[in-house]
Amino acid sequence: MRNLLCTILLVALGYYSLAQKTTWSKKLEDNNRFSYLKILGTAENGFYFLRSNGSFDEYSDFSNFRSRRYLLQYLNSELLPVWEKEITPSIDNAKILDIQSVGTRVLIISYNDKENGVGYQVHGEFLNATGNLAAPPVLIEEFPFTRFDDERKPGVIFSKDRSKWAFTYRKEAGLAQTLCAVVLDTAMNRIYRQEWDINAPLKRYAPTHFLLTNTGDFYVLGIQYLTDKRIKSPGESFFNLSGYNQHLHQIIRHDIQIDNKFLTDISIATDPVNRRLVAAGFYSEIGMLATAGIFYSAFSEDSLTETTVYTAPFSNELMQKAITDRSDFRKKELFNYYVDRLVLRKDGGAAVIAESYVETSRTFWDYYTQSMITHNYYRYGNILSASFNPSGGLLWDRIIPKEQNSMDDEGYQSSYVNMVSGGKFYVIFNKFIERNSSVMICSIDGQGVQKTDVLFGESERVSIVAKAARQVDASTVLIPAYKQGNLYIAKIQLQ
């Protein structure tokens, strides 16, 4: 009778058995000096595991990067530690800007003061699978200004096939600004350097996404504001897509906007089959933090000529399920959703994957300590997935229920792991942020069929660090996780 009740309950909740194999590493040292961690990438017969004393979150305060330290660990194919070393640039007095994996090597981007004149020099160097310098550092770029901050944040962007990468940044030019991109191959040979102007000051234009195609074209998607007003009308903000087509040797631009609607968050992806760029995301009727439905637009790669523009409202079923992400159940829009990735279909359509996120703070006077205390609160809510037809119309939309609330931890164990395998999109996440939470796995196929299962039950006492995970092949993801209070790496292989 008990087994029958459990079966009925699972069916009622919409849970299905998803086939996967889990392999655990041996217990890893939980190093308090390098408490932030992530799977960096694959190595020769193993994997790179990176630790730091600062957050890897892309939203973290970039101005604190000067004090960052990094510990690189090499794990073999059995997830056993082989060696570790603290990463420092080979150039004296240089500071690390970024660390990435390229093939089976580790790319270190660093900067140092110019020997002559004002500004910085930026170098790149590779480490091999033994942790040694593979070749002398290469000068990538020279900065004309004297400081980095959140408004001048440099970035490292890879093409989808990882055959090329770009170092990009922006610089202020009075009431305008200039975007710069240096594109290189994986041997550190410069392919080209290009810059172009944006007719807006730093405070009125912000890059949101960068894209480097497999053929070497570089694009920037940014949001532009026409006013400094806090509350803006639809015509006072829009997205701008610009970039450099190296085969045509020209800068191309296009404004993305919809009459009488807000475009609240969109992303871009390259569609090499149809030789197009796809921009997709959310639109709203009421404001910049809301979303009423899906926006989809496609552009030709050579000229950014807009070929299609479509919008579609969310289904009533989704709105009913997403009631926790609406400030009032009577309202017909969701709030605080941000696009994480676009998954393009072979027919030119796209699936938008997003997550609800809110960060708040509270400051108060503590009587016992006689001081002001501030707490930061993090809420990572539901995951939204919606697929759009290239000929127009919403194919399906789905909500994956999730409620993760935490305080003063930067959302360390919140959010979700995402991977694409076998024509399906998978997410893995802690159901709650607490000691005895279960870990869930959910899949959605190309037709919108959604299946959910328990990956680790509450009794197993497993909590994953979703932001630190990485998909390492077509069907495998590595996820750092705490099991019974100890740090491990879980290898999840989809069957």
C-alpha positions in Angstrom: 0.0 0.0 0.0 2.8 2.4 0.9 4.6 1.7 -2.4 1.4 2.4 -4.2 0.9 5.7 -2.5 4.5 6.8 -3.4 3.9 5.9 -7.0 0.7 7.9 -7.1 2.4 10.8 -5.5 5.3 10.8 -8.0 2.9 10.7 -10.9 0.8 13.5 -9.5 3.8 15.7 -9.1 4.8 15.1 -12.7 8.1 13.3 -11.7 9.6 10.8 -14.1 12.7 8.7 -14.0 15.6 10.3 -15.9 18.4 7.9 -16.7 21.9 9.0 -15.6 25.0 7.6 -13.9 26.7 9.4 -11.0 30.4 9.0 -10.1 31.9 10.6 -7.1 35.4 11.8 -6.7 37.3 11.2 -3.5 36.9 13.8 -0.8 38.6 17.1 -1.7 40.2 19.5 0.6 37.9 22.4 1.4 40.5 25.2 1.3 39.3 28.3 3.2 41.9 30.5 1.6 40.4 29.7 -1.8 36.8 29.2 -1.0 35.3 30.0 -4.4 35.7 27.3 -7.0 34.7 26.1 -10.5 35.4 23.5 -13.1 37.6 25.3 -15.6 37.7 22.8 -18.4 39.2 19.6 -19.8 42.9 18.8 -19.8 45.0 15.9 -21.2 43.3 12.9 -19.6 41.7 14.9 -16.9 40.2 18.2 -15.9 41.2 21.7 -14.5 39.7 22.8 -11.2 40.1 26.5 -10.4 39.8 28.1 -6.9 39.9 31.7 -5.8 39.5 34.0 -2.9 36.9 36.0 -4.8 33.6 35.2 -6.6 33.6 34.0 -10.2 30.1 35.4 -10.6 29.9 37.7 -13.6 27.9 40.2 -11.6 30.5 40.4 -8.8 32.3 43.7 -8.2 35.1 44.0 -10.7 36.9 46.7 -8.8 38.0 44.1 -6.3 39.9 42.0 -8.8 43.3 43.4 -7.9 43.3 41.4 -4.7 42.3 38.1 -6.4 44.4 35.0 -6.0 44.0 31.7 -7.9 44.8 28.1 -7.2 44.8 25.7 -10.2 44.3 22.0 -9.6 44.7 19.2 -12.1 42.4 16.1 -11.7 42.9 13.0 -13.7 40.1 11.2 -15.5 39.2 9.4 -12.3 38.8 12.8 -10.6 41.9 12.2 -8.4 44.1 15.3 -7.6 47.5 15.1 -9.3 49.0 18.5 -8.7 48.0 22.0 -7.7 49.7 25.4 -7.9 48.9 29.0 -7.2 48.7 30.9 -10.5 50.8 34.0 -10.9 51.8 35.7 -14.2 55.4 35.2 -15.4 55.7 39.0 -15.9 56.9 40.8 -12.8 54.3 42.9 -11.0 51.5 41.8 -13.3 47.9 41.2 -12.1 45.6 38.5 -13.5 42.6 39.7 -15.5 41.1 36.4 -16.4 41.8 32.6 -16.6 40.2 30.4 -19.2 40.7 26.9 -20.7 41.6 26.6 -24.3 41.7 23.0 -25.6 43.9 21.2 -23.1 45.7 24.3 -21.9 45.0 27.1 -19.5 45.0 30.7 -20.8 46.1 33.4 -18.4 45.4 37.1 -19.2 47.3 39.6 -17.2 48.2 43.3 -17.2 51.0 45.5 -15.9 52.1 49.1 -16.1 53.6 50.2 -19.4 57.4 50.7 -19.1 57.2 54.0 -20.9 54.2 56.3 -20.8 50.7 56.1 -19.2 48.5 53.0 -19.3 48.8 49.2 -19.2 50.1 46.3 -21.2 48.0 43.2 -21.5 49.7 39.8 -22.0 48.5 36.3 -22.6 50.3 33.1 -21.8 49.5 29.3 -21.7 50.0 26.7 -19.1 50.2 23.0 -20.1 48.8 20.0 -18.4 51.9 19.8 -16.1 51.2 23.3 -14.9 54.3 24.8 -16.6 54.5 27.7 -19.0 54.0 26.4 -22.5 55.5 29.5 -24.3 56.7 33.0 -23.5 53.9 35.5 -22.8 52.5 37.4 -25.8 51.6 41.1 -25.9 47.9 41.4 -26.7 47.0 45.0 -26.3 48.1 48.3 -24.8 45.6 50.3 -22.9 45.7 54.1 -23.2 43.9 54.7 -19.8 45.1 54.2 -16.2 42.3 52.3 -14.4 39.9 49.5 -14.7 36.4 49.5 -13.2 32.9 48.1 -13.7 32.3 50.5 -16.5 35.5 49.7 -18.3 35.4 46.0 -17.5 37.5 44.0 -20.1 36.3 40.6 -21.3 37.5 37.4 -23.0 35.1 35.9 -25.5 35.4 32.6 -27.4 33.9 31.4 -30.6 31.6 28.5 -30.4 34.2 26.0 -31.8 36.9 27.5 -29.5 39.2 28.1 -32.5 39.3 31.9 -31.9 39.1 34.3 -28.9 38.8 38.0 -28.4 39.9 40.5 -25.8 37.5 43.3 -25.7 37.0 46.5 -23.7 35.6 50.0 -24.0 37.0 53.4 -23.5 35.5 56.8 -22.8 35.7 59.6 -25.4 33.9 62.6 -24.0 30.1 62.3 -24.7 30.8 59.1 -26.7 32.7 55.9 -26.2 34.7 53.4 -28.2 34.4 49.6 -28.3 37.7 47.8 -28.9 38.2 44.1 -29.9 41.5 42.2 -30.5 40.8 38.8 -32.1 43.4 36.0 -31.9 43.7 32.3 -32.7 44.6 29.6 -30.2 48.3 30.0 -31.0 48.1 33.6 -29.8 48.4 35.0 -33.3 46.5 38.3 -33.8 43.9 38.0 -36.5 42.9 41.7 -36.3 42.3 44.6 -34.0 39.2 46.8 -34.6 37.5 49.6 -32.8 34.3 51.6 -33.4 32.4 54.4 -31.8 29.1 54.4 -29.9 27.3 57.7 -29.8 26.5 57.6 -26.1 28.4 58.3 -22.9 29.3 55.4 -20.5 26.3 55.9 -18.3 23.8 55.7 -21.2 25.1 52.6 -23.0 26.2 49.3 -21.5 27.3 46.2 -23.4 25.3 43.2 -22.3 26.5 40.4 -24.6 29.5 39.7 -26.9 29.6 37.3 -29.7 32.6 36.0 -31.8 31.6 33.8 -34.7 33.6 30.7 -35.9 34.6 32.8 -38.9 36.0 35.6 -36.8 33.3 38.3 -37.0 32.8 40.1 -33.7 29.4 41.5 -32.4 28.3 43.5 -29.4 24.8 43.7 -28.1 24.2 46.7 -25.8 21.4 48.6 -24.2 21.2 52.3 -24.8 19.2 55.0 -22.9 18.2 58.4 -24.2 17.6 59.9 -20.8 18.9 59.7 -17.2 15.4 59.4 -15.8 14.9 56.4 -13.5 11.5 55.5 -15.0 11.7 55.5 -18.8 9.1 55.2 -21.5 9.4 52.5 -24.2 11.0 54.9 -26.7 13.7 56.0 -24.3 15.6 52.7 -24.1 16.5 50.2 -26.8 19.1 47.6 -27.7 21.8 48.2 -30.2 23.6 45.5 -32.2 27.0 46.4 -33.7 30.1 44.7 -34.8 32.9 44.2 -37.3 32.5 41.9 -40.3 36.1 41.1 -41.2 35.4 39.6 -44.6 33.6 42.8 -45.7 36.1 44.9 -43.7 33.3 47.1 -42.4 31.5 48.1 -39.2 27.8 47.3 -39.2 25.0 48.4 -36.8 21.3 48.0 -36.1 19.0 49.3 -33.4 16.6 46.7 -32.0 13.3 48.1 -30.6 9.5 47.6 -30.8 7.0 50.4 -31.0 5.2 51.1 -27.7 6.9 48.1 -25.9 9.9 47.6 -23.7 12.6 45.2 -24.6 13.6 44.1 -21.1 16.3 41.5 -21.6 17.6 39.8 -24.8 20.6 37.8 -25.8 22.3 36.9 -29.2 23.5 33.7 -30.8 25.0 32.8 -34.2 23.1 30.5 -36.6 25.8 29.3 -38.9 23.4 27.0 -40.8 21.2 29.9 -42.0 24.1 32.4 -41.8 22.1 34.7 -39.4 22.3 36.2 -36.0 19.4 35.6 -33.7 18.4 38.0 -31.0 15.7 36.8 -28.6 14.4 37.5 -25.1 11.6 39.3 -23.4 9.3 42.3 -24.0 7.0 44.1 -21.6 4.0 46.4 -21.8 4.7 48.1 -18.4 8.4 48.4 -17.5 12.0 47.4 -17.7 11.8 44.7 -14.9 8.8 43.0 -16.3 8.1 40.5 -19.1 4.9 39.8 -20.9 6.2 37.4 -23.5 8.9 36.4 -25.9 10.7 38.5 -28.5 12.5 37.0 -31.5 14.4 38.7 -34.3 16.9 37.4 -36.9 19.5 39.3 -38.9 21.7 38.6 -41.9 25.4 38.2 -40.8 26.8 40.3 -43.6 24.7 43.5 -43.1 22.5 43.0 -40.0 19.5 43.5 -42.2 16.5 42.5 -40.1 14.7 39.5 -41.7 12.1 38.7 -39.1 10.6 40.3 -35.9 8.1 38.4 -33.8 6.5 38.7 -30.4 4.2 36.3 -28.5 2.7 36.5 -25.0 3.2 33.8 -22.5 0.5 31.1 -22.2 -2.1 31.4 -19.5 -0.9 28.0 -18.1 2.6 29.4 -17.6 1.3 32.6 -15.9 -0.7 30.5 -13.5 2.3 28.4 -12.5 4.6 31.4 -12.2 2.4 33.2 -9.6 5.4 33.6 -7.2 7.2 35.7 -9.8 4.3 38.2 -10.1 3.9 41.1 -7.7 0.1 40.7 -7.9 -1.6 37.5 -9.1 -4.0 39.6 -11.2 -1.1 41.1 -13.3 -0.3 39.5 -16.6 3.4 39.9 -16.5 6.4 38.3 -14.8 9.1 40.2 -13.0 12.9 40.0 -12.6 13.6 37.3 -15.3 17.0 37.4 -17.0 18.1 35.5 -20.1 20.9 32.9 -19.4 21.3 31.4 -22.9 19.7 30.9 -26.3 19.5 27.4 -27.7 19.0 27.5 -31.5 17.1 24.9 -33.4 18.1 23.6 -36.8 15.0 25.2 -38.4 16.1 28.6 -37.3 13.9 28.8 -34.2 15.3 29.5 -30.7 14.6 28.4 -27.1 15.1 31.1 -24.5 16.3 29.9 -21.1 16.0 32.4 -18.1 15.9 32.5 -14.4 14.1 34.8 -11.9 16.6 36.6 -9.7 16.3 39.3 -7.0 18.9 40.8 -4.7 17.9 43.0 -1.8 19.6 44.5 1.3 18.6 45.6 4.7 20.5 47.9 7.1 19.6 48.4 10.7 21.0 49.5 14.1 22.0 46.5 16.3 21.5 47.4 19.9 23.8 44.7 21.3 26.9 45.5 19.1 26.1 49.2 19.0 26.7 49.3 15.3 25.0 49.4 11.9 24.5 46.0 10.3 23.7 45.2 6.7 22.4 41.9 5.4 22.2 41.0 1.7 19.4 38.7 0.6 19.4 36.6 -2.5 16.4 34.9 -4.2 16.9 32.6 -7.2 13.4 31.7 -8.4 11.8 29.7 -11.2 13.5 28.7 -14.4 11.6 29.8 -17.5 12.0 28.1 -20.9 10.2 29.1 -24.1 10.7 28.0 -27.7 9.8 30.2 -30.7 9.1 29.2 -34.3 11.2 31.0 -37.0 8.0 31.7 -38.9 6.4 33.3 -35.9 4.5 32.1 -32.9 5.3 30.5 -29.6 5.8 26.8 -29.9 5.7 26.2 -26.1 6.6 27.7 -22.8 7.5 26.0 -19.5 8.2 26.8 -15.9 10.5 24.7 -13.7 9.5 25.5 -10.1 12.4 26.5 -7.9 12.7 28.7 -4.7 16.2 29.4 -3.4 16.6 32.0 -0.7 19.8 32.8 1.2 21.5 35.6 3.1 25.0 37.0 3.0 26.4 34.2 0.8 26.3 35.8 -2.7 24.0 33.0 -3.7 26.9 30.5 -3.5 24.8 27.3 -3.8 21.9 28.9 -5.7 21.0 29.0 -9.4 21.2 25.9 -11.6 23.4 23.8 -13.9 22.3 23.8 -17.5 23.4 21.4 -20.3 22.2 20.4 -23.8 22.4 16.7 -24.7 20.7 14.5 -27.2 18.3 17.2 -28.4 17.1 18.0 -24.8 17.8 20.8 -22.4 18.7 19.7 -18.8 18.8 21.6 -15.5 20.1 20.5 -12.2 19.5 22.5 -9.0 19.2 22.4 -5.2 15.4 22.4 -4.4 16.0 24.7 -1.4 19.1 26.4 0.2 19.2 24.4 3.4 21.2 21.5 4.8 18.7 18.7 4.1 17.4 19.7 0.6 17.0 17.4 -2.3 18.8 17.9 -5.7 16.5 17.9 -8.7 17.1 17.1 -12.4 14.7 18.2 -15.1 14.7 17.8 -18.9 12.7 19.5 -21.7 12.8 18.2 -25.2 12.3 20.0 -28.5 8.5 19.6 -28.3 8.3 21.0 -24.8 7.8 17.6 -23.0 9.0 18.2 -19.4 10.2 15.5 -17.0 11.5 16.0 -13.5 13.2 13.6 -11.1 15.1 13.6 -7.8 18.8 13.3 -8.5 19.8 13.1 -4.8 17.3 12.7 -2.0 17.2 14.7 1.3 18.6 11.7 3.2 21.8 11.8 1.1 22.6 15.3 2.3 24.0 16.6 -1.0 24.1 20.2 -2.0 25.6 21.2 -5.4 27.5 24.4 -6.3 25.6 25.0 -9.5 27.5 28.0 -10.7 30.8 26.1 -10.5 29.7 23.2 -12.8 30.7 22.7 -16.4 29.5 20.4 -19.3 32.7 18.6 -20.4 31.4 16.5 -23.3 28.1 15.8 -25.1 26.6 13.9 -22.2 28.7 14.6 -19.1 28.7 17.4 -16.6 31.1 17.9 -13.6 29.5 19.5 -10.5 31.3 20.5 -7.3 29.1 19.4 -4.4 29.0 19.1 -0.6 28.1 15.5 0.5 27.6 14.9 4.2 29.4 18.2 4.7 32.5 17.4 2.7 33.6 18.7 -0.8 33.5 16.3 -3.8 33.0 16.5 -7.5 30.1 14.6 -9.0 30.4 13.4 -12.6 26.8 13.1 -14.0 26.6 11.1 -17.2 23.3 11.1 -19.1 22.3 7.6 -20.4 
